[in-house]
């Protein structure tokens, strides 16, 4: 007997409540439009066949006579069983009745406090608040005020460049901003002048989108000629945007830290610790474009992805010991790559691309990788000799790939 119960009615109403339409209409001062829900009621044949059940169903609805639900009755029956008055639909006559039926009066009061506070201090944001009621309802009075105050503080910041850590609002810290970033970002998009929102960046890149200072990127490098130093230091870590051109004839970017530290001596050269996809920090060291630049990474799919990323920004970059011969000469040292990548890497040379595709397709076995530190040390000297004699493969010059800031290629992790 699929007759409508009060629970069925509440389910329908709660679905509409969850959609936000009721709160949006109420906060937007839209007058109440009488709401009715038709009931699936017993038919005439049910009265004779299931009289006791029909009577119990009617009794349950009559008991709602003192509730905010107004039950409308209508005639059912005819000549054989007589005419009976059964519930046909229920009505809700105003907003207070709807809140009472749903048991949400306290939530509505809190939402309206949020709306009125926003209207008083940040009127640009009111329409967004009204159209996102349940997002706003997730906040207490205190936390919503903190969100709005944060937006206003940033708006008043104007052209002062600060870190997000320097936002100075009672009850607000970087953890609060991070936890509520999507809401704060949506409000900032409305509150700030368009010139202060860099829409090239998503809300997840909060600092970049809204003009905050960002954590600087660093470059760690060492001289490969013992007699050469920078201000008495053989190795330094400096901010990428402060690394001035060095008097060198070649630069090596090395993936593995211990290999970077043990890299052989090379006259008038430095080694930069790449650290995987951390090579994106080199994006700001633009003077590297005018030098012979050599990348040496793991012989696996990620190593080639890093090489491709580096060469997109520095078309002059060539690879070292990332070839088929090196891989096959070290078969006893092969390992398994946990999470291979399979992406289009347009900046690879034909030879590099062919080897990368073989690794992706498992030509040598499933997820084969040769880690940089497993390559024989003597192979390094041989590779450096080839570079010095001009025998290295320089077919990597790719003219149809636009240089691209490495930071925009994605935040990858090995």
Order of alpha helices (4+ residues) and beta strands (2+ residues): alpha-alpha-beta-alpha-alpha-beta-beta-alpha-alpha-alpha-alpha-alpha-alpha-alpha-alpha-beta-beta-beta-alpha-beta-beta-alpha-beta-alpha-beta-alpha-beta-alpha
